[in-house]
């Protein structure tokens, strides 16, 4: 790993503390130290992925708008570890920002996984809109209780199934196949309801696991399938659109607490622009990739019997309504479906 990306806890706290002593002149903070405050932004996406592009945009905006007083450094492609490792770093204050996965985050805030209940959202924009309202307001204190502050909701796409064995059109086609899923209980419940076996493998290890036939298939949005080149080892793509996932953009509560109000405003304004870019790129990429995949003679792209998939996974909602946070699940479903 590049030395520029290394930051121990002591140096992070020392530099972060300087922000509280900042004075604001001409709209940009002047940090009372010779060197800029360096803040790391980690994510697991491959270069070219909308998440990666948006993270770079966010860093550039913050760096420019603070006059170089804050230097956001981006470490993508899981350079700082997988999503779970980055969450630990955020909570201990050794990492400032992360565009993390819904699956890993749901191990800490379990309510978040309910966003991925089957066929809840048909468009990513609908999911982001819901998170921008009272549902997001309900989730925010749950994040803060575990040392995290959500500052943006990015799209991790409407998800589809790929595999190396056969075209999948109806639920019975999944039987006998083993799928990698993220460590997300809603996804696992969906695949179990469909009769498939599941296992959890880090996204950074997924391509090799598929190549070596450790698993037969996986599920991801088309942007991830493309940027990680999963289609090379999984030529059967089934447009199941079985769930949507968000990408919560998080800042360490420890780091956030050491920033003054003006700096926080700059970060939030920059995040709003980066979010708009990420959502736009994700939407455009999904439409283009579906067209490209259909035109590729090496791939088999299948439309599925959505009614059959919805019927087969309906029991997942009942299971989740019985969880300790069943009230949140019911409120979410009512908010989305009326």
FIKEGU-222695 format. One record per residue (C-alpha): residue number from 1; residue in three letters; x, y, z. Coordinates in nm, 3 decimals. Each point is the difference from the previous one (the first is absolute). Layout:
# FIKEGU-222695
+-----+-----+---------+---------+---------+
|   k |   r |      xx |      yy |      zz |
+-----+-----+---------+---------+---------+
| NUM | ALA |       X |       Y |       Z |
...
+-----+-----+---------+---------+---------+
# end
This chain:
# FIKEGU-222695
+-----+-----+---------+---------+---------+
|   k |   r |      xx |      yy |      zz |
+-----+-----+---------+---------+---------+
|   1 | UNK |   0.000 |   0.000 |   0.000 |
|   2 | UNK |   0.126 |   0.349 |  -0.086 |
|   3 | UNK |   0.146 |   0.182 |   0.302 |
|   4 | UNK |  -0.224 |   0.297 |  -0.080 |
|   5 | UNK |  -0.297 |  -0.212 |   0.104 |
|   6 | UNK |   0.140 |  -0.102 |   0.340 |
|   7 | UNK |  -0.136 |   0.176 |   0.305 |
|   8 | UNK |   0.032 |  -0.114 |   0.356 |
|   9 | UNK |  -0.244 |   0.089 |   0.273 |
|  10 | UNK |   0.232 |   0.247 |   0.172 |
|  11 | UNK |   0.070 |   0.204 |  -0.312 |
|  12 | UNK |  -0.368 |   0.000 |  -0.097 |
|  13 | UNK |  -0.111 |   0.136 |   0.335 |
|  14 | UNK |   0.279 |   0.256 |   0.005 |
|  15 | UNK |  -0.080 |   0.137 |  -0.342 |
|  16 | UNK |  -0.377 |  -0.021 |   0.045 |
|  17 | UNK |   0.027 |   0.202 |   0.318 |
|  18 | UNK |   0.144 |   0.286 |  -0.196 |
|  19 | UNK |  -0.328 |   0.045 |  -0.182 |
|  20 | UNK |  -0.170 |   0.120 |   0.316 |
|  21 | UNK |   0.251 |   0.283 |   0.015 |
|  22 | UNK |  -0.071 |   0.110 |  -0.355 |
|  23 | UNK |  -0.118 |   0.349 |  -0.084 |
|  24 | UNK |  -0.200 |   0.065 |  -0.315 |
|  25 | UNK |   0.108 |   0.273 |  -0.237 |
|  26 | UNK |  -0.158 |   0.061 |  -0.336 |
|  27 | UNK |  -0.211 |  -0.318 |   0.028 |
|  28 | UNK |   0.297 |  -0.239 |   0.039 |
|  29 | UNK |   0.153 |  -0.121 |   0.328 |
|  30 | UNK |   0.353 |   0.100 |   0.091 |
|  31 | UNK |   0.151 |  -0.279 |   0.206 |
|  32 | UNK |   0.249 |   0.115 |   0.264 |
|  33 | UNK |   0.271 |  -0.240 |  -0.116 |
|  34 | UNK |   0.250 |  -0.016 |  -0.282 |
|  35 | UNK |  -0.132 |  -0.315 |  -0.163 |
|  36 | UNK |  -0.359 |  -0.065 |  -0.118 |
|  37 | UNK |  -0.228 |  -0.230 |   0.196 |
|  38 | UNK |   0.001 |  -0.332 |  -0.185 |
|  39 | UNK |  -0.320 |  -0.204 |   0.010 |
|  40 | UNK |  -0.026 |  -0.342 |  -0.159 |
|  41 | UNK |  -0.297 |  -0.115 |  -0.210 |
|  42 | UNK |  -0.011 |  -0.377 |  -0.046 |
|  43 | UNK |  -0.222 |  -0.210 |  -0.225 |
|  44 | UNK |   0.004 |  -0.341 |  -0.165 |
|  45 | UNK |  -0.106 |   0.086 |  -0.356 |
|  46 | UNK |   0.217 |  -0.054 |  -0.305 |
|  47 | UNK |   0.128 |   0.296 |  -0.204 |
|  48 | UNK |  -0.266 |   0.132 |  -0.237 |
|  49 | UNK |  -0.287 |  -0.110 |   0.223 |
|  50 | UNK |  -0.243 |   0.289 |   0.073 |
|  51 | UNK |   0.089 |  -0.031 |   0.367 |
|  52 | UNK |   0.368 |   0.045 |  -0.078 |
|  53 | UNK |  -0.061 |   0.298 |  -0.229 |
|  54 | UNK |  -0.223 |   0.170 |   0.257 |
|  55 | UNK |   0.251 |  -0.053 |   0.281 |
|  56 | UNK |   0.268 |   0.171 |  -0.209 |
|  57 | UNK |  -0.242 |   0.285 |  -0.074 |
|  58 | UNK |  -0.080 |   0.045 |   0.369 |
|  59 | UNK |   0.369 |   0.013 |   0.090 |
|  60 | UNK |   0.074 |   0.257 |  -0.269 |
|  61 | UNK |  -0.288 |   0.223 |   0.110 |
|  62 | UNK |   0.094 |  -0.006 |   0.368 |
|  63 | UNK |   0.366 |   0.061 |  -0.076 |
|  64 | UNK |  -0.084 |   0.298 |  -0.221 |
|  65 | UNK |  -0.269 |   0.154 |   0.221 |
|  66 | UNK |   0.215 |  -0.008 |   0.311 |
|  67 | UNK |   0.287 |   0.163 |  -0.188 |
|  68 | UNK |   0.213 |  -0.308 |   0.057 |
|  69 | UNK |  -0.040 |   0.017 |   0.377 |
|  70 | UNK |  -0.164 |  -0.343 |  -0.013 |
|  71 | UNK |   0.145 |  -0.263 |  -0.230 |
|  72 | UNK |  -0.234 |  -0.292 |  -0.060 |
|  73 | UNK |   0.191 |  -0.302 |  -0.128 |
|  74 | UNK |  -0.194 |  -0.279 |  -0.173 |
|  75 | UNK |   0.103 |  -0.364 |   0.036 |
|  76 | UNK |  -0.224 |  -0.217 |  -0.217 |
|  77 | UNK |  -0.011 |  -0.363 |  -0.112 |
|  78 | UNK |   0.011 |  -0.123 |   0.362 |
|  79 | UNK |   0.350 |   0.141 |   0.055 |
|  80 | UNK |  -0.090 |   0.059 |   0.364 |
|  81 | UNK |  -0.164 |  -0.339 |   0.044 |
|  82 | UNK |  -0.348 |  -0.128 |  -0.067 |
|  83 | UNK |  -0.314 |   0.187 |   0.104 |
|  84 | UNK |  -0.010 |  -0.158 |   0.346 |
|  85 | UNK |   0.360 |   0.100 |   0.065 |
|  86 | UNK |  -0.070 |   0.356 |  -0.111 |
|  87 | UNK |  -0.299 |   0.020 |   0.233 |
|  88 | UNK |   0.226 |  -0.095 |   0.290 |
|  89 | UNK |   0.249 |   0.268 |  -0.106 |
|  90 | UNK |  -0.278 |   0.259 |  -0.016 |
|  91 | UNK |  -0.126 |  -0.087 |   0.346 |
|  92 | UNK |   0.348 |   0.019 |   0.154 |
|  93 | UNK |   0.082 |   0.327 |  -0.175 |
|  94 | UNK |   0.286 |  -0.125 |  -0.217 |
|  95 | UNK |  -0.205 |   0.056 |  -0.319 |
|  96 | UNK |  -0.200 |   0.314 |  -0.069 |
|  97 | UNK |  -0.240 |  -0.092 |  -0.285 |
|  98 | UNK |  -0.128 |  -0.312 |  -0.171 |
|  99 | UNK |  -0.250 |  -0.083 |  -0.272 |
| 100 | UNK |  -0.096 |  -0.330 |   0.154 |
| 101 | UNK |  -0.233 |  -0.283 |  -0.090 |
| 102 | UNK |  -0.352 |  -0.051 |   0.127 |
| 103 | UNK |   0.083 |  -0.362 |   0.078 |
| 104 | UNK |   0.297 |   0.065 |   0.227 |
| 105 | UNK |  -0.168 |   0.297 |   0.165 |
| 106 | UNK |  -0.310 |  -0.203 |   0.083 |
| 107 | UNK |   0.210 |  -0.214 |   0.234 |
| 108 | UNK |   0.024 |   0.310 |   0.220 |
| 109 | UNK |  -0.331 |   0.172 |  -0.081 |
| 110 | UNK |  -0.228 |  -0.294 |  -0.084 |
| 111 | UNK |  -0.292 |   0.219 |  -0.108 |
| 112 | UNK |   0.201 |   0.103 |  -0.306 |
| 113 | UNK |  -0.030 |  -0.347 |  -0.150 |
| 114 | UNK |  -0.379 |   0.044 |  -0.024 |
| 115 | UNK |   0.060 |   0.234 |  -0.295 |
| 116 | UNK |   0.096 |  -0.311 |  -0.195 |
| 117 | UNK |  -0.323 |  -0.191 |   0.051 |
| 118 | UNK |  -0.112 |  -0.166 |  -0.326 |
| 119 | UNK |  -0.144 |   0.221 |  -0.273 |
| 120 | UNK |  -0.048 |   0.293 |   0.240 |
| 121 | UNK |   0.146 |   0.250 |  -0.247 |
| 122 | UNK |  -0.015 |  -0.018 |  -0.377 |
| 123 | UNK |   0.217 |   0.310 |  -0.051 |
| 124 | UNK |   0.308 |   0.111 |   0.189 |
| 125 | UNK |  -0.126 |   0.357 |   0.011 |
| 126 | UNK |  -0.304 |  -0.118 |   0.199 |
| 127 | UNK |   0.227 |  -0.152 |   0.263 |
| 128 | UNK |   0.213 |   0.312 |   0.034 |
| 129 | UNK |  -0.314 |   0.214 |   0.026 |
| 130 | UNK |  -0.131 |  -0.212 |   0.287 |
| 131 | UNK |   0.334 |   0.028 |   0.182 |
| 132 | UNK |  -0.011 |   0.377 |  -0.039 |
| 133 | UNK |  -0.321 |   0.013 |   0.204 |
| 134 | UNK |  -0.128 |  -0.134 |   0.330 |
| 135 | UNK |   0.151 |  -0.346 |  -0.052 |
| 136 | UNK |   0.347 |   0.153 |  -0.020 |
| 137 | UNK |  -0.082 |   0.212 |   0.306 |
| 138 | UNK |  -0.085 |  -0.318 |   0.192 |
| 139 | UNK |   0.329 |  -0.161 |  -0.099 |
| 140 | UNK |   0.233 |   0.292 |   0.079 |
| 141 | UNK |   0.001 |  -0.036 |   0.382 |
| 142 | UNK |   0.061 |  -0.373 |  -0.036 |
| 143 | UNK |   0.316 |   0.076 |  -0.199 |
| 144 | UNK |   0.113 |   0.263 |   0.249 |
| 145 | UNK |  -0.047 |  -0.245 |   0.286 |
| 146 | UNK |   0.276 |  -0.216 |  -0.151 |
| 147 | UNK |   0.240 |   0.286 |  -0.073 |
| 148 | UNK |  -0.100 |   0.081 |  -0.358 |
| 149 | UNK |  -0.168 |   0.293 |  -0.173 |
| 150 | UNK |  -0.174 |  -0.053 |  -0.338 |
| 151 | UNK |   0.070 |   0.297 |  -0.229 |
| 152 | UNK |  -0.132 |  -0.142 |  -0.325 |
| 153 | UNK |  -0.196 |  -0.283 |  -0.155 |
| 154 | UNK |   0.148 |  -0.135 |  -0.324 |
| 155 | UNK |  -0.144 |  -0.261 |  -0.230 |
| 156 | UNK |   0.131 |  -0.354 |   0.001 |
| 157 | UNK |  -0.247 |  -0.094 |  -0.268 |
| 158 | UNK |  -0.292 |  -0.221 |  -0.080 |
| 159 | UNK |   0.152 |  -0.345 |   0.026 |
| 160 | UNK |   0.000 |  -0.288 |  -0.246 |
| 161 | UNK |   0.120 |  -0.360 |  -0.002 |
| 162 | UNK |   0.290 |  -0.143 |  -0.199 |
| 163 | UNK |   0.134 |  -0.354 |  -0.015 |
| 164 | UNK |   0.225 |  -0.229 |  -0.199 |
| 165 | UNK |  -0.243 |  -0.292 |  -0.051 |
| 166 | UNK |  -0.325 |   0.093 |  -0.172 |
| 167 | UNK |  -0.260 |   0.263 |  -0.077 |
| 168 | UNK |  -0.226 |   0.080 |   0.294 |
| 169 | UNK |  -0.359 |   0.090 |  -0.090 |
| 170 | UNK |  -0.212 |  -0.144 |   0.284 |
| 171 | UNK |   0.085 |  -0.063 |   0.368 |
| 172 | UNK |   0.043 |  -0.374 |  -0.052 |
| 173 | UNK |   0.300 |   0.076 |  -0.223 |
| 174 | UNK |   0.199 |   0.099 |   0.309 |
| 175 | UNK |  -0.033 |  -0.335 |   0.170 |
| 176 | UNK |   0.327 |  -0.189 |   0.032 |
| 177 | UNK |   0.209 |   0.313 |  -0.053 |
| 178 | UNK |   0.222 |   0.170 |   0.258 |
| 179 | UNK |   0.010 |   0.378 |   0.010 |
| 180 | UNK |   0.225 |   0.252 |   0.163 |
| 181 | UNK |  -0.191 |   0.270 |   0.182 |
| 182 | UNK |   0.124 |   0.292 |   0.209 |
| 183 | UNK |  -0.036 |  -0.041 |   0.379 |
| 184 | UNK |  -0.350 |   0.137 |  -0.025 |
| 185 | UNK |  -0.281 |  -0.194 |   0.169 |
| 186 | UNK |  -0.271 |   0.120 |  -0.240 |
| 187 | UNK |   0.196 |  -0.124 |  -0.302 |
| 188 | UNK |   0.067 |  -0.332 |   0.169 |
| 189 | UNK |  -0.370 |  -0.040 |   0.084 |
| 190 | UNK |  -0.098 |   0.079 |  -0.360 |
| 191 | UNK |   0.228 |  -0.266 |  -0.143 |
| 192 | UNK |  -0.102 |  -0.258 |   0.257 |
| 193 | UNK |  -0.365 |   0.070 |  -0.086 |
| 194 | UNK |   0.094 |  -0.065 |  -0.363 |
| 195 | UNK |   0.154 |  -0.335 |   0.093 |
| 196 | UNK |   0.365 |   0.092 |  -0.061 |
| 197 | UNK |   0.303 |  -0.060 |   0.221 |
| 198 | UNK |   0.197 |   0.305 |   0.110 |
| 199 | UNK |   0.342 |   0.088 |   0.137 |
| 200 | UNK |   0.166 |   0.328 |   0.087 |
| 201 | UNK |   0.319 |   0.105 |  -0.177 |
| 202 | UNK |   0.164 |   0.344 |  -0.001 |
| 203 | UNK |  -0.074 |   0.192 |  -0.320 |
| 204 | UNK |   0.373 |   0.046 |  -0.063 |
| 205 | UNK |   0.033 |  -0.382 |  -0.010 |
| 206 | UNK |  -0.313 |  -0.067 |  -0.204 |
| 207 | UNK |   0.149 |  -0.017 |  -0.349 |
| 208 | UNK |   0.252 |  -0.266 |   0.100 |
| 209 | UNK |  -0.265 |  -0.196 |   0.191 |
| 210 | UNK |  -0.219 |  -0.008 |  -0.312 |
| 211 | UNK |   0.294 |  -0.080 |  -0.224 |
| 212 | UNK |   0.102 |  -0.293 |   0.221 |
| 213 | UNK |  -0.363 |  -0.122 |   0.030 |
| 214 | UNK |  -0.010 |   0.046 |   0.376 |
| 215 | UNK |  -0.347 |   0.136 |  -0.070 |
| 216 | UNK |  -0.218 |  -0.021 |  -0.311 |
| 217 | UNK |  -0.137 |   0.352 |   0.002 |
| 218 | UNK |  -0.058 |   0.327 |   0.177 |
| 219 | UNK |  -0.228 |   0.304 |   0.001 |
| 220 | UNK |   0.094 |   0.363 |  -0.058 |
| 221 | UNK |  -0.108 |   0.308 |  -0.194 |
| 222 | UNK |   0.113 |   0.010 |  -0.362 |
| 223 | UNK |   0.256 |   0.272 |   0.077 |
| 224 | UNK |   0.182 |  -0.228 |   0.244 |
| 225 | UNK |  -0.030 |  -0.298 |  -0.234 |
| 226 | UNK |   0.171 |   0.210 |  -0.267 |
| 227 | UNK |   0.266 |   0.183 |   0.202 |
| 228 | UNK |   0.112 |  -0.323 |   0.174 |
| 229 | UNK |  -0.023 |  -0.192 |  -0.332 |
| 230 | UNK |  -0.221 |  -0.265 |   0.158 |
| 231 | UNK |  -0.160 |  -0.067 |  -0.338 |
| 232 | UNK |   0.329 |  -0.157 |  -0.113 |
| 233 | UNK |  -0.052 |  -0.293 |   0.238 |
| 234 | UNK |  -0.381 |   0.017 |   0.026 |
| 235 | UNK |  -0.138 |   0.024 |  -0.355 |
| 236 | UNK |  -0.365 |  -0.059 |   0.101 |
| 237 | UNK |  -0.161 |   0.325 |   0.112 |
| 238 | UNK |  -0.361 |  -0.009 |   0.123 |
| 239 | UNK |  -0.177 |   0.334 |   0.046 |
| 240 | UNK |  -0.178 |  -0.092 |   0.322 |
| 241 | UNK |   0.003 |   0.351 |   0.153 |
| 242 | UNK |  -0.069 |  -0.185 |   0.325 |
| 243 | UNK |   0.114 |   0.276 |   0.235 |
| 244 | UNK |   0.162 |   0.340 |   0.034 |
| 245 | UNK |   0.289 |   0.095 |   0.222 |
| 246 | UNK |   0.130 |   0.334 |   0.112 |
| 247 | UNK |   0.357 |   0.106 |   0.064 |
| 248 | UNK |   0.004 |   0.200 |   0.323 |
| 249 | UNK |   0.275 |   0.261 |  -0.004 |
| 250 | UNK |   0.128 |   0.028 |   0.355 |
| 251 | UNK |   0.231 |   0.219 |   0.202 |
| 252 | UNK |   0.158 |  -0.098 |   0.328 |
| 253 | UNK |  -0.192 |   0.162 |   0.286 |
| 254 | UNK |   0.335 |   0.071 |   0.165 |
| 255 | UNK |   0.123 |   0.188 |  -0.307 |
| 256 | UNK |  -0.332 |   0.177 |  -0.053 |
| 257 | UNK |  -0.003 |   0.130 |   0.356 |
| 258 | UNK |   0.331 |   0.177 |  -0.054 |
| 259 | UNK |  -0.117 |   0.200 |  -0.301 |
| 260 | UNK |  -0.145 |   0.348 |   0.033 |
| 261 | UNK |  -0.342 |   0.088 |  -0.141 |
| 262 | UNK |   0.133 |   0.169 |  -0.315 |
| 263 | UNK |   0.220 |  -0.296 |  -0.089 |
| 264 | UNK |  -0.294 |  -0.236 |   0.051 |
| 265 | UNK |  -0.205 |   0.216 |  -0.236 |
| 266 | UNK |   0.273 |  -0.023 |  -0.263 |
| 267 | UNK |   0.011 |  -0.378 |   0.037 |
| 268 | UNK |  -0.377 |  -0.034 |  -0.026 |
| 269 | UNK |  -0.020 |   0.228 |  -0.305 |
| 270 | UNK |   0.279 |  -0.196 |  -0.167 |
| 271 | UNK |  -0.169 |  -0.328 |   0.088 |
| 272 | UNK |  -0.329 |   0.120 |  -0.152 |
| 273 | UNK |   0.177 |   0.066 |  -0.332 |
| 274 | UNK |   0.190 |  -0.328 |   0.012 |
| 275 | UNK |  -0.326 |  -0.182 |   0.079 |
| 276 | UNK |  -0.178 |   0.153 |  -0.299 |
| 277 | UNK |   0.290 |  -0.110 |  -0.219 |
| 278 | UNK |   0.004 |  -0.353 |   0.141 |
| 279 | UNK |  -0.373 |  -0.048 |  -0.047 |
| 280 | UNK |   0.011 |   0.134 |  -0.355 |
| 281 | UNK |   0.298 |  -0.214 |  -0.099 |
| 282 | UNK |  -0.153 |  -0.308 |   0.158 |
| 283 | UNK |  -0.328 |   0.046 |  -0.187 |
| 284 | UNK |   0.169 |   0.072 |  -0.333 |
| 285 | UNK |   0.241 |  -0.288 |   0.045 |
| 286 | UNK |  -0.277 |  -0.250 |   0.075 |
| 287 | UNK |  -0.194 |   0.087 |  -0.315 |
| 288 | UNK |   0.309 |  -0.008 |  -0.221 |
| 289 | UNK |   0.133 |  -0.322 |   0.146 |
| 290 | UNK |  -0.326 |  -0.187 |  -0.048 |
| 291 | UNK |   0.011 |   0.096 |  -0.367 |
| 292 | UNK |   0.368 |  -0.096 |  -0.031 |
| 293 | UNK |  -0.047 |  -0.332 |   0.177 |
| 294 | UNK |  -0.294 |  -0.092 |  -0.222 |
| 295 | UNK |   0.210 |   0.077 |  -0.308 |
| 296 | UNK |   0.294 |  -0.214 |   0.118 |
| 297 | UNK |  -0.016 |  -0.343 |  -0.172 |
| 298 | UNK |   0.209 |  -0.156 |   0.276 |
| 299 | UNK |  -0.272 |   0.073 |   0.257 |
| 300 | UNK |  -0.352 |  -0.128 |   0.056 |
| 301 | UNK |  -0.226 |   0.271 |   0.141 |
| 302 | UNK |  -0.336 |  -0.126 |   0.119 |
| 303 | UNK |  -0.320 |   0.177 |   0.103 |
| 304 | UNK |  -0.170 |  -0.187 |   0.283 |
| 305 | UNK |  -0.350 |  -0.079 |   0.116 |
| 306 | UNK |  -0.023 |   0.279 |   0.258 |
| 307 | UNK |  -0.341 |  -0.109 |   0.130 |
| 308 | UNK |   0.141 |  -0.342 |   0.085 |
| 309 | UNK |   0.298 |   0.155 |   0.180 |
| 310 | UNK |  -0.221 |   0.238 |   0.198 |
| 311 | UNK |  -0.231 |  -0.283 |   0.104 |
| 312 | UNK |   0.291 |  -0.223 |   0.103 |
| 313 | UNK |   0.157 |   0.271 |   0.220 |
| 314 | UNK |  -0.317 |   0.147 |   0.157 |
| 315 | UNK |   0.063 |  -0.194 |   0.322 |
| 316 | UNK |   0.316 |   0.205 |   0.064 |
| 317 | UNK |  -0.212 |   0.304 |   0.093 |
| 318 | UNK |  -0.191 |  -0.199 |   0.262 |
| 319 | UNK |   0.326 |  -0.131 |   0.146 |
| 320 | UNK |   0.142 |   0.350 |   0.028 |
| 321 | UNK |  -0.315 |   0.146 |   0.153 |
| 322 | UNK |   0.056 |  -0.237 |   0.294 |
| 323 | UNK |   0.353 |   0.130 |   0.070 |
| 324 | UNK |   0.071 |   0.222 |   0.303 |
| 325 | UNK |  -0.009 |   0.301 |  -0.232 |
| 326 | UNK |  -0.319 |  -0.119 |  -0.170 |
| 327 | UNK |  -0.159 |   0.339 |   0.058 |
| 328 | UNK |   0.263 |   0.162 |  -0.221 |
| 329 | UNK |  -0.058 |  -0.266 |  -0.267 |
| 330 | UNK |  -0.374 |   0.066 |  -0.001 |
| 331 | UNK |   0.056 |   0.378 |  -0.011 |
| 332 | UNK |   0.242 |  -0.041 |  -0.291 |
| 333 | UNK |  -0.237 |  -0.221 |  -0.195 |
| 334 | UNK |  -0.289 |   0.241 |   0.060 |
| 335 | UNK |   0.214 |   0.295 |  -0.108 |
| 336 | UNK |   0.101 |  -0.173 |  -0.323 |
| 337 | UNK |  -0.308 |  -0.199 |  -0.093 |
| 338 | UNK |  -0.273 |   0.199 |   0.175 |
+-----+-----+---------+---------+---------+
# end
